[in-house]
Amino acid sequence: MKKLRLSESELVSLIHSIMEENNTVDFNYVDDLDYYDALFIMFRNWVNTNLPDSEKDAPISYLLEKYGKKFIQELIGDDPMFSNDNFEISRWSIPRIVQSIVKKGLYKLPSKRKYEKFTERFKRPIKYFIDELNLPPWANIELIENSPYKVNFKVVLDFPEMVKSEETRSVYPSNLEREFTKFAESFLGVEFGNPNHGHLDIDRLGTEYKNLDSWVKTVLNKEIKTKIRSLPYGKYVHSMKFEPKETMSSLKIVFKSTAPWNASKSDFKQQVTKLLNDSGYKKIRVEY
């Protein structure tokens, strides 16, 4: 086995890095009851160590009222958040107190959270599931897992490819998420809920339209809109607003107040629709 030699400073740096990583806690999934439990455990230990026997059996409400601030100051120090004269330990302040103590590495909250990431543990079956969906070449699913068992589900659509595709199928992100959730529950045996309880939490992020900005800048604004304004009725166009969608995107035309209200406006809509279709953009609907 190859040995790794570290200098004293490198070893100290490595130890600090490991300690900081272990002290990193995702407080988003900690229930208030767990905060209360943590505080009472720490406070009872402090009482048993620091108070005389005549005080140890007193009610917790009495002990917190009389010794709570001293307990907090010894653990946290002169933190402005807790050293205010009006500060008191209550159900509202306990979560903040415990979070400060945990961040200092003085207490570790109990958790059943898995260390291995869900996407790593089930990498092969997840790939198989996505492949079996047979998505169009311009569509893809991304699973983002920055911390174990907290997964963000995102559908990525290459917009220029999608909007010109002859593919008649539509991609519905909500349906894909529902199918994936069912797959994870039925075939992977996953329970959904709080990651701190050992369960999986999935959130669906908004759809990402890949290469949309560059397409709008170079194609829509410089080419398509220019051609639209060059049509006979185009001189009455005030502005155009484009809205990308997973199925049929829309191009909404706003006319000037001087635009005549006659059949020409309807003809103009048909002309714009034909212009888009002839350019290969059959998935853009014209509105006004």
C-alpha positions in Angstrom: 0.0 0.0 0.0 1.3 3.4 -1.0 1.9 5.7 2.0 0.9 9.4 2.0 3.2 11.8 3.9 1.7 15.0 5.2 3.4 17.9 6.9 2.1 19.0 10.3 0.4 22.1 8.8 -1.2 19.9 6.0 -2.5 17.4 8.6 -4.0 20.2 10.8 -5.7 21.6 7.7 -7.1 18.2 6.8 -8.5 17.7 10.3 -10.1 21.1 10.3 -11.7 20.4 6.9 -13.1 17.1 8.1 -14.5 18.8 11.3 -16.1 21.6 9.3 -17.7 19.0 6.9 -19.1 17.0 9.8 -20.5 20.2 11.4 -22.4 21.2 8.3 -26.1 20.6 9.0 -29.1 21.0 6.7 -31.4 22.7 9.2 -34.3 22.8 6.7 -35.4 19.3 7.7 -35.0 19.6 11.5 -38.3 19.6 13.3 -38.9 21.9 16.2 -39.4 18.9 18.5 -35.8 17.8 17.7 -34.6 21.3 18.7 -36.5 21.2 22.0 -35.2 17.7 22.7 -31.6 18.8 22.0 -31.8 21.8 24.3 -33.3 19.9 27.2 -30.6 17.2 26.9 -27.8 19.7 26.9 -29.4 21.8 29.6 -30.0 18.8 31.9 -26.4 17.7 31.4 -25.3 21.2 32.3 -27.5 21.3 35.4 -26.2 17.9 36.6 -22.6 19.2 36.2 -22.9 22.8 37.5 -25.7 23.1 40.0 -26.0 21.8 43.6 -28.1 18.8 44.4 -30.8 21.0 46.0 -31.5 22.5 42.5 -31.2 19.5 40.2 -34.7 18.1 40.8 -36.4 21.5 40.3 -38.9 21.8 37.4 -37.4 22.5 34.0 -39.3 25.8 33.7 -37.8 27.0 37.0 -34.3 26.0 36.0 -34.5 27.6 32.6 -35.9 30.8 34.0 -33.2 31.0 36.7 -30.1 29.5 35.0 -31.0 29.6 31.3 -29.1 32.7 30.3 -26.0 31.5 32.2 -26.2 28.2 30.4 -26.5 29.9 27.0 -23.6 32.3 27.7 -21.3 29.5 28.7 -22.0 27.5 25.5 -22.3 30.3 23.0 -20.5 33.2 24.5 -21.4 36.9 24.1 -23.5 36.4 21.0 -25.5 39.7 20.4 -28.5 37.6 19.4 -28.7 36.0 22.9 -27.0 38.5 25.2 -29.8 41.1 25.0 -31.4 41.8 28.4 -34.9 41.0 27.0 -33.8 37.7 25.6 -35.5 34.6 27.1 -35.5 30.9 26.2 -38.8 30.1 24.6 -40.2 27.8 21.9 -39.5 30.5 19.4 -35.8 31.1 20.4 -34.9 27.4 21.0 -34.3 26.5 17.3 -31.9 29.5 16.9 -30.1 28.6 20.1 -29.6 25.0 19.1 -28.5 25.9 15.6 -25.8 28.2 17.1 -24.6 25.4 19.4 -24.5 22.9 16.5 -22.6 25.2 14.3 -19.9 25.6 17.0 -19.5 21.8 17.0 -20.7 21.4 20.6 -23.6 19.2 19.7 -24.7 16.9 16.9 -28.3 16.6 16.1 -29.5 13.0 15.7 -30.4 12.0 12.2 -31.2 8.9 10.1 -30.1 10.7 6.9 -28.2 8.5 4.6 -24.6 9.4 3.7 -24.6 7.9 0.2 -26.5 10.0 -2.4 -29.7 8.5 -3.8 -28.5 9.2 -7.4 -25.2 7.4 -6.8 -26.8 4.4 -5.0 -29.4 3.9 -7.8 -27.3 5.2 -10.7 -27.9 2.3 -13.0 -31.7 1.8 -12.5 -32.2 5.6 -12.8 -30.4 5.6 -16.2 -32.4 2.6 -17.3 -35.7 4.4 -16.4 -34.7 7.6 -18.3 -33.6 5.5 -21.3 -36.9 3.6 -21.3 -38.8 6.9 -21.5 -37.5 7.3 -25.1 -37.6 11.1 -24.8 -37.1 13.2 -27.9 -33.4 14.1 -28.6 -34.0 17.7 -27.5 -35.3 16.7 -24.0 -33.5 15.4 -21.0 -34.0 14.8 -17.2 -31.5 16.1 -14.7 -31.5 15.0 -11.1 -29.6 17.5 -8.9 -28.6 16.2 -5.4 -26.4 18.6 -3.5 -27.0 16.8 -0.2 -28.0 13.2 0.3 -31.7 12.3 -0.4 -32.7 15.9 -1.3 -33.2 15.7 -5.0 -34.2 18.5 -7.4 -36.0 17.1 -10.5 -35.4 19.2 -13.6 -36.4 18.8 -17.3 -34.0 20.4 -19.8 -35.3 21.2 -23.3 -32.9 22.4 -26.0 -35.3 25.1 -27.2 -34.0 25.8 -30.8 -34.1 22.0 -31.5 -37.5 21.5 -29.9 -39.2 24.5 -31.6 -38.2 23.3 -35.1 -38.6 19.6 -34.4 -41.1 17.6 -36.5 -41.6 15.4 -33.4 -45.3 15.4 -32.5 -44.9 14.2 -29.0 -45.0 16.8 -26.2 -42.9 16.7 -23.0 -44.8 17.4 -19.8 -42.4 17.8 -16.8 -45.1 17.2 -14.2 -46.0 13.9 -15.8 -42.3 12.9 -16.0 -41.8 13.7 -12.3 -44.9 11.7 -11.4 -43.6 8.7 -13.4 -40.2 9.0 -11.8 -41.7 9.2 -8.3 -43.8 6.1 -9.0 -40.7 4.3 -10.3 -38.7 5.2 -7.2 -41.4 4.0 -4.9 -42.5 0.9 -6.7 -39.2 -0.5 -8.0 -36.5 1.1 -5.8 -38.5 0.7 -2.5 -37.9 4.3 -1.6 -40.0 6.1 1.0 -40.7 9.8 0.5 -40.5 12.4 3.2 -37.9 14.0 5.5 -34.3 13.1 4.6 -33.4 13.4 8.3 -35.8 10.4 8.8 -34.0 8.4 6.1 -36.6 9.3 3.4 -36.3 10.9 0.0 -37.5 14.4 -0.8 -38.0 15.4 -4.4 -38.8 18.9 -5.6 -39.5 19.8 -9.3 -37.6 22.8 -10.5 -38.9 24.9 -13.3 -38.2 23.8 -16.9 -34.8 24.9 -18.3 -34.9 26.0 -21.9 -31.4 25.4 -23.1 -30.0 27.8 -25.7 -33.1 29.9 -25.5 -31.4 33.3 -24.8 -29.0 33.0 -27.8 -31.9 31.9 -30.1 -34.0 34.9 -29.0 -31.1 37.3 -29.5 -29.8 36.1 -32.9 -32.9 34.5 -34.5 -36.1 35.9 -33.0 -35.1 39.5 -32.5 -32.8 40.0 -35.5 -34.5 37.8 -38.1 -38.1 36.8 -37.4 -39.3 40.1 -35.9 -37.6 42.0 -38.7 -39.5 40.0 -41.3 -42.8 40.4 -39.4 -42.4 44.2 -39.3 -41.6 44.2 -43.1 -45.1 42.8 -43.9 -47.6 45.4 -45.1 -49.5 45.5 -41.8 -46.3 45.3 -39.8 -46.0 49.1 -39.6 -48.9 49.0 -37.0 -47.0 46.6 -34.7 -46.1 48.3 -31.4 -44.3 45.4 -29.8 -43.9 41.6 -29.7 -43.7 39.4 -26.6 -42.4 35.8 -26.8 -43.3 33.2 -24.2 -41.6 29.8 -24.4 -43.6 26.7 -23.4 -43.1 22.9 -23.3 -45.7 22.4 -25.9 -46.7 25.4 -28.1 -44.8 28.6 -27.5 -46.6 31.9 -28.2 -45.7 35.1 -29.9 -48.0 37.9 -28.7 -48.3 40.9 -31.0 -49.4 44.3 -29.5 -50.6 46.8 -32.1 -50.4 50.6 -32.1 -53.5 52.6 -31.1 -53.6 53.8 -34.7 -54.0 50.3 -36.2 -57.2 50.0 -38.1 -59.7 47.4 -36.8 -60.6 45.5 -40.0 -59.9 42.2 -41.8 -56.3 43.2 -42.4 -55.4 42.4 -38.8 -56.8 38.8 -39.2 -54.9 38.5 -42.5 -51.7 39.7 -40.8 -52.0 37.0 -38.2 -52.2 34.4 -41.0 -49.3 35.9 -42.8 -47.1 35.8 -39.6 -48.2 32.2 -38.9 -47.2 31.2 -42.5 -43.9 33.1 -42.1 -43.1 31.1 -39.0 -44.2 27.8 -40.5 -42.1 28.4 -43.7 -39.1 29.0 -41.4 -39.7 25.7 -39.7 -41.3 27.1 -36.5 -44.6 25.2 -36.4 -44.6 25.1 -32.6 -45.1 28.9 -32.2 -48.6 30.2 -32.0 -49.4 33.8 -33.0 -51.6 35.8 -30.6 -52.8 39.4 -30.2 
